Amino acid sequence: MTTRIVILGSTGSIGRQTLEVVDHLNALQKRGVFASGFEVVGLAAGKDGKLLAEQASRFGVRALALSGGGPDAPKGVFTGPDAAERLVREVECDVVLAAIVGSAGLPATLAAVELGRDVALANKETLVAAGSLVVPAAHRTGAKLLPVDSEHAAVWQCLRAAPEGALLIPALRAFPASVKKITLTASGGPFRTWEKSRIAAATRAEALKHPTWSMGEKVTVDSASLMNKALELIEAHWLFAIPAEKLEAVVHPQSIAHALVEFQDSSVVAQLACPDMRGPIQQALSFPQRAPSLVKPLDLCEASPVLQFEPPDLSRFPLLGLAGRVIEAGGTSGATFNAANEEAVYAFLRSEIAFGRIAELVVDAMDVIAPSTLSSLDDALEADRRARQHVRESLRRSTVSA
């Protein structure tokens, strides 16, 4: 058996680790330890044409997309902002690993679902911005949404303890009646113990010093503000058909327990593993099989003398508190929320604003831009455009007044 895979965002952190997992699983197949192998039939990246060409050469991939173009672009590749979507639509495959950061990955991911292709989903912004489009499309076409985020991969494993969950596949049509609550864990990021005033003045270098995970810059900043956890709560709502009142987040600095599911009988099932994204990537690609992985085995005695859990402080991390508001509002609120944050984070990474301004700009956008009906991809993209424009205008006004 051979599974044909297209990797969107192949030069990023998740994309590179996915190629490691593919290599590993193919080696296991050759040894007779794993049933199926993988053929990489398409790769998409943003600007790093040199690394994309190296990956293509190593894995024998001819179908490539480079949205940023540039002098390093290999010959014969799809280029331009719709390059990844064109790759998905024109290259036959069995599964698409969606790891393009931000809303840029939405059109290609939605296209894969509409074509009935299974999607290993590492791009949480797709469901945040357009869950009401993507999930019904998956139901129509039979495409499986296989979570790659460590927290959602953990929930997926925990839900298999439910009476109805032996081979449960997100996205669910109905929340399992046996489940009382789902809890996602957050490391707390680099500012977990900082005072509010110190967080507000944090520098770019400080925000990028994550204590547990090695990620791209945008995701690392989101983790520092706990925006990443807000996005994950919204994603969990769509993947597991769970209402906002049955979702929560707790801070767990050790990043050993990735999610917990409480059942109606008050039993709690947790998924524990060393913090390594190659684990959830392999789970998505190898489901329903289990195979030896590249992740270090968990030794609880060695990992930490105690597993610590604490409630998040929403006064210091206000973006986390907006997740429930987005879920309840529905429509284009998720697209607005995500786009405003992306625009603010990139301004912070350019050292144009202080860290505390990120949350201020997002909250302002949410207060000013009323959600509207989301019935098409164009609706989501228009909400994304309006939110970005609003943040840019706010930044311009603050620059002029200064």
N, C-alpha and C positions, 0 to 999 in steps of 0.2 A: 504494500500500500504506500502511495506517495501523496502527500498533501501539498498542493500548490499554494504558496503564500506570497502576498504583496505586503510590503512593509512601508507604511507612510511615516515619514520622520526617521528614516534609517540612520542619519548621521547624528541624531540626538542621543541622549543618555539611554532612553528606553529602546530606541532602534538598535543601537550598538549591542546592548545586552540581549536583545531578541536574536541577533545573529549568533551570539555566543550560545544561546539555548538551542538554536537550530543545529549548530555544529555538534553540540552535546547529544541531542536526541538522535541525530543521524549516526553518530558513533555508537550509541546504544543499540540502534537497529542493526547495524552491521554485526554486533556481538550477539544478537538475538535476544536482547534484554527488553527492547521496545518494539511494538508491532509495526509502527508506520514511520516513514521517513518524510523529510520535507524538501521541496524544491522551491527555491526563491525565484519567482518569475517576474517580480517587479519591485523597484525601489524608488522612493520619492524623498526628496530633501528640499531644504530651503535655499541656502546659498553656498554650501560647501561642496562645490563641484569636484574638487580634488579627492575628498574622502569618498564621495559617491562613486567616482570612477574606480577607486581602489576596491570598494565593496563589490561593485559589479564584476570586476575582473576576478576577484577571489571566488565569488559564488556563481560565476558564469551567467550573469543576468544581462539580458539585452534590452528590456523595457525599463526605461528610466524617466524620471520627472524631476525637474529642478525649477521651482517656482521663481527663484531669484535670478535665474539666468547667470550672466556674468562671463568673464573670460575663461574661467575654469570649467565651464559647462562641457561635458562630454558631447561628442557629435551624435546627432540623431535622437536627442532626448526631447520629451515634452517640456516646454518652457512656458513661463507666464503664471499669473495668479491662479489659473484653472488647471495647471499642469497635473496636480495629483488627482483631481476628479477625472480628467481625460484618461489618465493611466488606469484608474479603477474601471472605467467604462469600456476600455478597449482591450484589456488584458484578462484573459480567462484565468480564474483562480478559485480556490475553495475557501480561503480565509484571508481577511484583510486585517493586519495589525495596525490599528489607528493610533499613532503616537505623535501627530503634529500638534505642537503646543498652541493652545488658544482657539479662538473661533475660526481661524484659518483652516482648521481641519474639518469643519462642519460639512461643506458641500461634498467632499470626497467620501466622508463616512456615511452620510445620508445616501449617496449614490450606491455605495456597496450594499446597504441594507435594502434599498429599493430593488436591487438586482438579485436579492435573495442570498447574498454571500454572508457567511458567518463573519462576525467582526469581533476580534480581540481588542477590547476598548480600553486604551490608556488615555484617551483624550476626553477628560471629564466635561470639558466645555461644550461638547456636542450635545449631551443630554441636558446640561444646564440651560443652554440657549434654545434648544429645539426638541426637548424630550417628547412634547406632545405631537411632534411629527415623526420622530425616529421610532418610538416604541410602537405606535399603531402600524407603521410600515413594516416593522419586524414581525408583527402578528400576521399581517397580510401575506408576506412573502415566505415566512418560515425561517428567516435569518436568525441565527443565534447571536445574542449579545453576551460575550464572554468577558467578564470584568478582569482587567489587568491591574488597576489600582490595588495596592495591598489590602486596604480596608474592605473593599467590595469583594475581592477574591476571598477574604476571610469570612465575610458574611455568607457568601455562597457556600463555603464549606460548612459553616455552622448550621445553615438551614437544612442541610441534608439529614440533620437529626430530627427534623419535623416529620410527623407521620406521612405528610404529603410530599416529602422532599428528597427522596432517595436519589433521583437523577434530575433534580430541579434545575431548570435553565432560565436565567434572566432573559428577556424582561418578562416579569410575571403579569398575568392578567388580573390576579386578585391576591391580596396580601394573605399569607397563610393564617388560618384561624387559630392555629395552635401557638402562634407567636404573640407575645405581649409587647416586646420592645426590642429595638436594635440600637446598639451603642457602637459608635466608631471611636477609635482612640486617636489622639493627637500627641505628638512628641512635646508640643509646647514651643518648639523652635528655639532660637537663640535668646529670645527676650522673655522666657517663661518667668524668670524671677526679677525682672527689671521693674522699676517704678514707671508709672504712666508718663511722666515728663521726660524721663530718659529714653523711653521707647519712641516718643514723638520726635526726638532729635537724633535718632540713630542714623548712622552713616551707611552708605552702600556696602562697604567692607564688612561692617558689623552684621548687617542683614543677611549677608551671604555666607556667614559662618554657621551653618547648620550643625547641631551637635550629633546627629544620628545618620541622616541620609545624604548621599551625594547625588545632586540633581542639577538640572539646568537653572540658570539665573532666575527666570521668571517664576518657576515653581518654588524655588528656594525663598524668594521674597514673599510669595503667597503663604508659605509655611510660617514665616516669621510673623505675619499679620493674622494668622489663623484663617485667612480667606480661603486657603486650600481646603480647610475642613468644612467651611461653609459650602463650597462647591461640591464637596464629596457628600454632604448631607442631601443636597438637591439631587445629585446623581443617584444616591441610594433610593430616594423617593421614586424615581423613574424605573430603576432596575428591579426593585422589589415591591412595587405598588404599595408603598408604606406611607401612611399619612404623617404629616409633620409632628403631630403630638406623640407619635410612637417612635420618634427618632431623637437621639441625643448624642452628644460628643463629650468625652472626658479626656483630660490630659494624662498621659502615661509616658513619662520621660524615657523609659527604657526601650520603648518601641519593640517590645516582645509580644505582647497581646495586641493583635491588629484589629479585632472587632469582637463583640460579645452579643449573643442573642439570648434574650430571656423568654422562656416559654410560659404558657398559662399556669403551669404547675409550680412556677417560681424557680425552676431549674435554669441555670445559666450555662450556656456552652460558649467557650472562647476558643479562638484559633491562635496558636502561639508559634512563632518561628523567629529565627534570627532576621534582622532587618536587611533584606537582600531582594531587590526587585526581580531577580532571575527566578525566584520561587513562584510568584504569581504569574509571571510570563509563561513559565513552563506549565503551570496548572491550566491556563487558558488554552494553550496549544495542544496539550496532551489529553484533555478531558475526553472521555471519562476514565482514562487510564491513570495509573500512578507509576512513576519510575524514579530511580535515583536521580538526584538533582545536583547542581553546582553549589547549592546553598550549604553553608556550614551547619552540621547538626547542632541542635539547641541543647546546651548544657545549662540548666537553670541555676545550678550552684555556682557555675563559673560566670554566668551572664550578669547576675546582680544578687546581692544579699536579700533584696526585697523588691517586689513589684509594686510600684507606687501609682496610685490613681488619685486625681484631684479634679474638682470642677473647674471649668474655664472661667476666667474673669472677664466678663463682657464689657466692663468699664475700660479695661486696658486693651481689649481686642474686640471692638464693636462690630467688625464685619461678620464675625461668626453669628452674632445675633440676628443678622438679616436673612439667614437661610430660611427660617420658617415663614418670614414675610414673603419671600419669593415664591415658595411652594404654595402658599395660600392665595397669592395674587394671580399666579398662572399667567397665561398669555405670553406677552413679550417681556415680562419682568425679568426672566432669567437672562435673556439676551442683553438687556440693559445693564443688569448687575454685572455680568461678566465683562462686557465691553468697557464699561466705565472703569472697572478695576484694571483691565489690561492697559488702557491708555494711561492711567495714573501710575501703574508700576513701571512702565517704560519711561515715563518722565522721571521717576525716582532713579532708575538705573542710569539715566543720562545726567544725574546729579542736578536736575532742575528744581526739585522739591525735596523737602524733608520727609522722612518716613511717615510722620503723623498726618501729612497731607493726603496720603493715599486714601485712608478711611474717610476723611472729610469730603474728598471729591466724589467718592462712590456714594456716600449717604446723600449728598446734595443731588446727584443725578437721579437717584431713586426717588427723592422727594419731588423733584421738578417734572420728571418725565413719567406720565401716567401710562400704565400698561394697556396695550390694545390686544385685539384678537390675533392669535397666531394660527394661520391656516395654510401657510406656504413658506418655503425657504426664503422667498423674497421678503416676507414679513419679518423674519428673524434678522435678515441682513440689513433691512431698513432700520430696525430697532438698534442694531449694533452700530450703524452709521450715526444715528442721532445721538447715542450715548457718547460716542467718541468725539463728535463735534461739540457736544455740551462741555465735556471735560477740557477740550482744547481751548474753548472760549473762556472757561473759568481760569485756566492757566494764563491766558493772554491778559485777561483783566487784572489778575493779581500781579503780573509782571509790570503792566502799565502803571498801576497804583503805587508799586514799590519805587 
